[in-house]
């Protein structure tokens, strides 16, 4: 039988450089059978001042290294917070502050998220989100706080020089969807006020 994880021990939460963006490290209990982990616990997050009602889980699979997904976001009233984890492989995950009135508007923060590290990244509303796969056959699972709304769905160019994200690959090496290839630059995009 798996040991019970006390609430204070279920996960470690580390704030990253931009307000509200956090790395979450769920605890893993291992034995000869494998491991057990609480990958999401609303009460533990609330104890750290994070109160988000997640309504949908998404799962993406990227077959090759160098797949870029993003930078994506939804406008209010369907803005999404995201809790992102990797169940196979590894990604370089990025959050960009797109709140026009924010002191950190246009700034980004990145974090390697991987199945091996068993970490997650929490991205609040008001941030564009994207990632690049660092391994072949990568699977990403993430919770969102609002349902998908095609009329509120937006994207920003992943390689916008005004943002200056330090991606681990050069632009010629990446694999993009048509939507992401033709996304507007930050100064042309419809953003949060």
N, C-alpha and C positions, 0 to 999 in steps of 0.2 A: 504494500500500500504506500502511496506517495505521502511524504510528510506534508503537514499543513504549513503554508507560508504565512507568517504573521504579516499584517497589513503594512507595517513599516518596512518590512524586508522584501516585499513583492517586487519592487522596482526602484531603480535610482533614476532621478530626473535631473538633468544638467542643462541649465539655460545656455543657449548659444549667443552669439554676438548681437543679434537683432531681437528686440523685445518680443517675447511670446514664442519664438522658435526654440524648441528644446530637443535635446537628445534624450531618449528614454531607453534604459537598459533593464529589461525584465530579468528577473532571477531565473536561472535554470537549476533544477535539482536532478542530478544524474545518478543512476545506479546501473546494474548489469543489464537491465531491460532497455535502457535508453535514457530519456529525460522527460521532465514535466516542467511547464512554464505557464504562468498566467501572462499572456501577451497583451491583455487589456483588462483594466480594472478601474471602473468609473470612480469608485470610492477613493482609491489610492490617488488618482489624479486630482479629485476634489480637495484632498488633504494638502495638495500643493497649489491650490488656487486655480486649477484648470477645470472649468465646467463646460464641457462640450457634449451635446447630444448627437451622437453619430447615428445616421439613418440608413447607410448603405455601405456595403463592402464591395470593393473592386479588385480584380486580379488580372495582371497583365503578364504575358510571357514574351520575351524578346529572344530570338533565336541566335543572334550573333552579338559579339562585342562591338561597341560603338553605336548602338541604337540610341538615339536621342528622342525623348518624349517630353514635350514642353517647349516653352514655358506656358502652362495652362492656368486658367482661373475662371471663376464665374462671378458676374456682377451681382450686387444686391438687387432684389431681395433673396437671391439664390446663391449668395457667396458661400464658399465651402472652406471649412477647416479640414485638414487631412492628417491622418496618423498613418505613416508609411513604414512598412517593414519588408524585408527580403526573405523569402523562404528557400530560394535557391540562387546561388551566385552572389554578385555584388554590384552596387551602383554608386555613382557619385551623384548625390542628391542636392538640389539647390532650391533655396527660397529667395525670392526677390520682393522687397517691400514696394508695393505699388499704390500705397495710400498717399495721395498728393500732398496732404497736410502733415505728413510724418517728418520728423527730423532726420529719419534715415531713408527717405524716399529714394528709390533707384539703387539702393545698396543691396548686396546679396551676401548670403552665407551658404557654405557648402559643407557636406559631411559624407564620408563613406559609410554606407549602410550595407550590411552583408548578412548572409545566413550564418557565416562563421562567427562574426562579432555578436550576433543576436541582439542588435540594437535597432532602434526606431527613431524616426524624426517626426516631431509634431509641428505642423505648419498652420498657424491661425488664419482666419479670414483676413483679407487685405494683402495677401502675398501671392505672387505667381509661383508656380511649382514646376520643376522639371528635373529630369535625370538622364544620365548616360550610363549604359551598361558597361561594366568593367570586365565581364566574363561572358563566355558563350552560354546560351540557354539559361537566361536569368528570369526568375519569377518574382514579381512584386505584388504584395497584397496591401491594400490601404482602405481605411475607413474614411468616409466623408460625412460632413454634418448637414448637407443639403442634397436633395436628389438632383440628378443630372437634368439640366434645363438647356436645350439646344439654343434657345433665343438669348440666353445669358452667358453662354460659353464663349470665351475669348482666349487669345494666345498672343504672345510676344516673341519676337525672334530670339532664339537661344544664343545667337552670336552678336547681339546688339552691342556695338562698341561703346555706347554710352553707359551700359551696365558693366561691361568688361569682365564677364565671368571667366575665371581661369579653369576652363574645361581641360581634362586630362588628355584630350585628343585634338588634333588640328581639324578644322572644318571639312577638309577634303575627305577625311576618313570616316565621317559619321553617316548613319542611315536615318533619314527623316521621312515622315509622312508628308503628303502634299500640303496639308493644313499647316504643319510646322514650318515647312520650307517657305511658304508665302505669308507667314504671319507678319504683322506690322512691327516696326520699331517702337520702343517705349514712348517716344515723343509723339507718335502717331496713333497710339492705342487708346481705346476707351477704358478709363481706369476708375478706381475708387476716388471719391472726393475727400 
